[in-house]
């Protein structure tokens, strides 16, 4: 299992976060995405595992805002400081799952898509796909379940 932590902030608009900007970095911010540059709404960190745990510890200790601003200065010294107004953190301790080595994932997907053939009960999510951990896997899984429902 892998942990994930997404941190959204509302901040004073900042020249670094232009509309549509997506940044992948080797800093604790991991991935950043501008949601609305005029309103200063940014996904300032999308991280996993060790980094996600670190951000969560900061959140639990009441120092997340302070640490985000401090680490921004450390890793982006050439940029102006960020001024965070609000934080919206989302932490998942068990966020991603994978097929075990040697597992016949196609058989498992076929079975779990409709585990009880006699009743109209269907399962669909990224875990029941060949693209686990990605939204594309959810789409793939829903299309499979919908195909069973419609007979297509």
Backbone bond lengths (Angstrom), bond angles and torsions (degrees), N, CA, C in turn:
res aa  C-N    CA-C-N  psi(-1)  N-CA   C-N-CA  omega(-1)  CA-C   N-CA-C  phi
1 X - - - 1.450 - - 1.524 109.31 -
2 X 1.281 113.45 148.67 1.448 120.76 -179.32 1.529 108.73 -124.57
3 X 1.311 116.32 144.71 1.462 120.67 177.40 1.527 109.82 -95.23
4 X 1.309 115.41 153.76 1.463 121.18 176.38 1.521 109.04 -135.55
5 X 1.316 116.05 147.34 1.452 121.39 175.75 1.522 107.49 -140.74
6 X 1.321 115.17 121.29 1.459 121.32 174.14 1.519 107.04 -109.77
7 X 1.312 116.39 131.68 1.458 120.86 178.60 1.526 108.25 -122.92
8 X 1.323 114.48 113.62 1.466 121.23 175.31 1.522 107.46 -101.92
9 X 1.318 116.00 143.41 1.459 120.26 177.70 1.522 110.49 -135.45
10 X 1.306 113.63 153.09 1.461 120.73 165.76 1.514 103.93 -108.08
11 X 1.299 115.51 123.49 1.459 120.49 -176.26 1.519 110.05 -134.96
12 X 1.301 114.19 166.72 1.461 119.68 171.20 1.531 105.69 -58.15
13 X 1.351 118.39 129.38 1.472 119.19 -179.81 1.530 110.92 -47.55
14 X 1.333 115.32 141.44 1.453 122.34 -170.02 1.524 109.10 -134.15
15 X 1.316 117.25 137.15 1.465 121.50 -176.38 1.533 113.28 -63.11
16 X 1.318 118.59 -24.63 1.470 121.65 179.37 1.525 110.91 -67.26
17 X 1.341 116.51 -36.30 1.460 121.57 -173.83 1.523 111.06 -95.72
18 X 1.324 115.04 79.86 1.459 120.87 177.73 1.524 109.36 -84.35
19 X 1.305 116.57 159.68 1.470 122.40 -176.08 1.527 111.19 -55.56
20 X 1.332 115.26 129.89 1.460 121.51 176.65 1.517 115.40 78.01
21 X 1.317 117.98 4.52 1.464 120.88 -176.43 1.522 110.82 -74.53
22 X 1.326 116.01 131.88 1.462 123.31 175.46 1.523 106.87 -127.47
23 X 1.324 116.46 126.52 1.457 121.50 -176.53 1.521 109.25 -124.65
24 X 1.315 116.01 131.37 1.463 121.83 172.13 1.518 105.53 -111.33
25 X 1.324 115.82 127.45 1.459 120.28 -173.28 1.523 111.04 -138.28
26 X 1.312 116.41 156.79 1.471 121.02 177.97 1.527 111.42 -93.85
27 X 1.322 116.30 27.13 1.464 122.33 175.55 1.531 108.20 -101.64
28 X 1.320 118.69 175.25 1.472 120.01 176.95 1.533 114.00 -61.62
29 X 1.325 118.21 -11.08 1.465 120.24 177.61 1.530 111.04 -76.69
30 X 1.314 117.06 -21.04 1.473 125.46 178.24 1.519 112.59 57.06
31 X 1.332 117.05 -77.04 1.458 121.24 177.85 1.523 108.51 -130.45
32 X 1.328 115.68 141.57 1.465 121.10 178.10 1.516 108.29 -132.42
33 X 1.318 115.17 144.76 1.463 119.79 -178.42 1.521 109.34 -142.78
34 X 1.317 115.96 130.70 1.455 120.83 175.22 1.522 108.23 -79.21
35 X 1.321 116.91 125.04 1.461 121.99 177.59 1.527 109.70 -93.94
36 X 1.329 117.21 -49.78 1.467 122.53 178.50 1.525 107.50 -148.02
37 X 1.323 116.81 102.66 1.469 120.52 -174.70 1.526 112.75 -66.57
38 X 1.335 118.32 -34.45 1.467 120.56 -179.17 1.521 112.17 -67.99
39 X 1.330 116.60 -36.50 1.470 120.85 -179.90 1.525 112.03 -90.73
40 X 1.332 117.76 -6.67 1.456 121.13 179.44 1.523 113.26 73.25
41 X 1.322 117.24 32.64 1.466 120.91 179.91 1.522 108.33 -99.77
42 X 1.334 114.27 120.76 1.453 121.05 -171.94 1.527 110.38 -139.33
43 X 1.322 115.65 140.24 1.465 119.25 165.46 1.527 103.28 -86.40
44 X 1.322 115.10 101.72 1.461 119.02 -171.39 1.527 112.41 -83.61
45 X 1.324 116.27 -19.07 1.461 118.98 175.76 1.515 110.45 -154.56
46 X 1.312 114.74 131.06 1.466 122.38 170.23 1.511 103.56 -127.65
47 X 1.323 115.72 101.91 1.457 120.35 -171.59 1.519 111.24 -129.56
48 X 1.311 115.27 168.99 1.466 120.58 -178.97 1.533 110.71 -137.93
49 X 1.321 113.35 167.27 1.460 124.04 173.38 1.527 113.87 48.12
50 X 1.326 117.40 -121.72 1.471 121.74 -172.97 1.528 111.80 -57.13
51 X 1.320 116.69 -43.24 1.462 119.85 -178.98 1.529 110.24 -68.42
52 X 1.337 117.01 -40.44 1.469 120.37 177.75 1.526 110.47 -60.77
53 X 1.322 116.73 -42.19 1.473 120.43 177.41 1.534 110.73 -61.11
54 X 1.330 116.05 -41.47 1.467 119.97 -179.43 1.528 110.72 -62.56
55 X 1.333 117.53 -48.67 1.458 119.89 179.04 1.529 110.30 -60.16
56 X 1.328 116.57 -39.98 1.469 119.70 -179.69 1.530 111.47 -64.12
57 X 1.328 117.16 -38.50 1.477 120.00 176.13 1.529 110.51 -61.92
58 X 1.324 116.17 -41.56 1.468 119.62 177.22 1.532 110.02 -61.50
59 X 1.326 116.90 -42.51 1.463 121.03 178.40 1.523 110.40 -60.91
60 X 1.337 117.16 -48.08 1.458 121.92 -178.47 1.528 111.99 -62.55
61 X 1.325 116.23 -31.38 1.472 120.79 -179.83 1.528 113.15 -90.36
62 X 1.328 116.80 4.06 1.461 120.37 177.03 1.514 115.53 73.28
63 X 1.339 116.96 21.40 1.467 119.44 -176.87 1.535 112.66 -122.80
64 X 1.325 117.58 20.21 1.466 120.07 -176.81 1.530 112.06 -61.54
65 X 1.319 117.67 -48.83 1.470 120.94 -179.58 1.532 110.63 -57.86
66 X 1.322 114.70 -48.66 1.469 120.32 179.87 1.528 111.27 -57.90
67 X 1.320 116.96 -44.25 1.458 121.16 -178.07 1.531 112.37 -69.88
68 X 1.332 116.94 -37.43 1.470 119.42 176.76 1.529 109.96 -60.89
69 X 1.322 116.44 -47.22 1.468 119.94 -179.13 1.528 111.46 -67.04
70 X 1.326 116.61 -39.03 1.469 121.09 179.53 1.534 110.93 -65.68
71 X 1.330 116.63 -46.28 1.463 119.86 -178.96 1.526 111.50 -69.03
72 X 1.322 117.84 -31.05 1.460 120.37 175.25 1.533 109.32 -58.75
73 X 1.341 116.07 -47.82 1.470 120.40 -179.95 1.524 111.30 -61.15
74 X 1.334 116.28 -38.26 1.465 120.51 -178.53 1.530 111.82 -69.73
75 X 1.315 117.65 -46.80 1.462 120.63 -173.10 1.522 114.23 -90.73
76 X 1.325 117.38 -18.42 1.456 121.16 179.08 1.529 110.12 -130.31
77 X 1.353 117.71 59.20 1.471 120.48 -174.80 1.530 113.20 -65.88
78 X 1.321 116.62 -21.30 1.457 119.72 -179.45 1.526 112.57 -79.53
79 X 1.332 117.09 -11.97 1.463 122.27 -179.27 1.533 110.26 -97.15
80 X 1.328 115.62 156.06 1.457 119.22 175.45 1.537 109.16 -65.65
81 X 1.311 116.26 156.90 1.471 121.18 179.99 1.520 110.14 -64.10
82 X 1.326 115.77 151.48 1.460 119.85 174.46 1.523 108.76 -94.52
83 X 1.325 116.08 146.03 1.461 121.83 178.44 1.530 106.62 -121.73
84 X 1.328 115.69 101.41 1.461 121.29 -175.86 1.528 109.36 -85.58
85 X 1.329 115.31 129.29 1.463 121.13 178.47 1.536 111.13 -97.87
86 X 1.316 116.94 -41.25 1.467 121.83 -179.82 1.520 109.40 -142.77
87 X 1.338 115.93 149.95 1.467 121.51 178.56 1.514 108.97 -125.08
88 X 1.333 115.21 137.31 1.461 122.32 176.69 1.528 107.54 -125.98
89 X 1.329 117.50 91.30 1.462 120.95 -177.16 1.541 111.92 -92.70
90 X 1.329 115.94 143.11 1.462 122.07 177.64 1.525 108.46 -135.20
91 X 1.331 115.22 112.90 1.470 121.79 -176.52 1.519 109.54 -115.67
92 X 1.320 115.77 133.23 1.460 121.72 175.16 1.525 108.29 -123.80
93 X 1.319 116.03 112.94 1.465 120.58 -179.55 1.529 110.72 -66.96
94 X 1.318 116.77 -39.74 1.464 121.91 179.38 1.524 107.53 -121.97
95 X 1.317 116.55 86.27 1.452 120.12 -169.90 1.524 115.04 -104.52
96 X 1.277 118.09 -30.59 1.459 121.05 -174.63 1.516 108.73 -128.53
97 X 1.287 115.11 141.51 1.460 119.69 178.48 1.519 108.44 -133.70
98 X 1.328 115.27 158.37 1.466 120.98 -175.76 1.523 109.13 -138.26
99 X 1.338 115.54 156.07 1.458 120.23 174.51 1.518 109.24 -67.76
100 X 1.330 115.86 144.28 1.462 120.30 176.21 1.524 109.21 -69.23
101 X 1.329 117.83 147.15 1.466 119.89 176.16 1.530 109.50 -57.59
102 X 1.313 116.28 137.50 1.460 121.28 179.13 1.518 114.04 86.71
103 X 1.321 117.20 -10.08 1.468 121.40 179.26 1.527 108.70 -71.68
104 X 1.323 116.27 138.98 1.463 119.46 174.30 1.528 107.19 -85.32
105 X 1.316 116.12 88.73 1.461 121.06 -173.33 1.525 112.19 -61.89
106 X 1.310 118.36 -34.85 1.476 119.71 179.74 1.527 110.74 -64.60
107 X 1.327 118.25 -40.12 1.468 121.32 176.17 1.528 110.92 -64.12
108 X 1.328 116.20 -43.67 1.468 120.73 179.79 1.530 111.22 -63.28
109 X 1.328 116.24 -42.58 1.464 120.49 178.72 1.523 109.73 -62.35
110 X 1.340 117.11 -45.79 1.471 120.61 179.61 1.524 110.89 -59.61
111 X 1.335 116.71 -44.28 1.466 119.86 -178.73 1.532 111.16 -66.49
112 X 1.325 117.16 -52.04 1.460 120.64 -172.44 1.526 113.84 -74.79
113 X 1.321 118.04 -14.95 1.465 119.56 176.26 1.526 111.28 -63.01
114 X 1.335 116.11 -33.71 1.474 121.54 173.61 1.528 106.54 -148.25
115 X 1.340 117.20 82.24 1.466 120.67 -173.79 1.532 114.42 -65.45
116 X 1.324 117.86 -28.03 1.469 121.51 -179.67 1.518 107.85 -115.57
117 X 1.301 116.71 94.32 1.471 121.24 -173.07 1.523 112.57 -60.99
118 X 1.330 118.35 -23.64 1.457 120.88 -176.05 1.533 113.46 -83.62
119 X 1.319 118.16 -9.59 1.475 120.03 178.83 1.527 109.21 -129.01
120 X 1.319 117.02 151.84 1.469 120.16 -178.69 1.531 112.21 -80.02
121 X 1.309 115.19 68.96 1.462 122.50 179.70 1.519 106.43 -118.51
122 X 1.336 117.50 122.87 1.454 121.44 -175.45 1.523 110.28 -128.13
123 X 1.295 116.36 145.34 1.465 122.22 177.73 1.528 108.45 -115.35
124 X 1.315 115.19 135.26 1.458 120.17 178.25 1.517 108.86 -149.85
125 X 1.319 116.41 122.66 1.465 122.75 172.97 1.521 108.13 -169.94
126 X 1.314 117.22 171.82 1.462 120.25 -176.49 1.515 112.74 -62.43
127 X 1.341 117.46 -22.79 1.460 120.74 178.97 1.516 113.01 -69.22
128 X 1.319 116.59 -22.45 1.463 121.65 179.10 1.525 109.59 -103.69
129 X 1.328 114.80 54.86 1.462 119.94 -178.15 1.527 109.11 -150.83
130 X 1.306 114.22 174.53 1.467 119.55 174.90 1.527 111.04 -91.79
131 X 1.340 116.30 3.16 1.470 122.23 178.36 1.519 109.25 -124.38
132 X 1.316 116.45 58.23 1.462 120.28 -177.25 1.523 110.80 -63.27
133 X 1.334 115.01 142.23 1.456 120.47 178.27 1.517 113.78 85.99
134 X 1.334 117.54 2.27 1.459 120.49 -177.93 1.521 109.49 -130.33
135 X 1.324 117.02 148.29 1.460 121.38 179.13 1.529 110.36 -60.26
136 X 1.332 117.72 -30.47 1.460 120.52 177.67 1.528 110.86 -58.48
137 X 1.335 116.26 -33.60 1.456 120.43 176.74 1.519 111.68 -65.46
138 X 1.324 117.56 -36.79 1.465 121.15 176.57 1.518 110.48 -64.10
139 X 1.318 116.36 -44.12 1.467 119.67 178.48 1.529 110.69 -61.68
140 X 1.328 115.69 -45.49 1.461 120.59 178.82 1.526 110.60 -57.57
141 X 1.320 116.60 -44.66 1.458 122.23 -178.12 1.531 111.88 -66.51
142 X 1.326 117.31 -41.95 1.464 121.20 178.81 1.527 110.11 -65.30
143 X 1.329 116.68 -41.45 1.466 119.46 178.28 1.525 111.06 -61.13
144 X 1.319 117.33 -39.67 1.464 121.13 178.02 1.526 110.38 -64.34
145 X 1.332 117.25 -48.70 1.464 120.48 179.59 1.528 110.81 -62.11
146 X 1.332 116.74 -42.56 1.460 120.17 179.39 1.534 110.50 -63.02
147 X 1.311 117.33 -36.68 1.457 121.12 176.33 1.523 111.61 -62.09
148 X 1.328 116.97 -37.69 1.468 120.59 177.12 1.526 109.72 -67.34
149 X 1.328 116.41 -44.63 1.474 121.46 -178.89 1.540 110.80 -61.05
150 X 1.335 115.63 -45.58 1.468 119.41 -174.69 1.518 113.57 -89.87
151 X 1.317 116.41 -9.13 1.468 120.25 -178.44 1.520 113.21 75.41
152 X 1.320 116.83 18.97 1.479 120.54 -179.47 1.503 111.11 -103.57
